[in-house]
């Protein structure tokens, strides 16, 4: 080197350093982007897991409500069939609150 301009070895070294610096910056940007995506996906997964836990806790209540609605619909269908056929209706509301009697109690009355 003569002090005024770099020789070929110095230029090659600078070029190699610039290439490595560019790759380092690109890698850092990709890492930052992937890290951000991982954090976003992790928080989304945690939200989904919380929602799953809540829905699993609510499932028995929803099933009970579904059963109640099914029973109500069956009672309405029963009444509609009897109304269409002109048959008298039993008072289902009175029968629905009465407890079921054990079979041995019914047999004892005979």
Secondary structure, DSSP 8 states (H G I E B T S, - for coil): --SSS--HHHHHHHHHHHHHHHHHHHHHHHHHHHHHHHHHHHHHHHHHHHHHHHHHHHHHHHHHHHHHHHHHHHHHHHHHHHHHHT-----HHHHHHS----HHHHHHH-
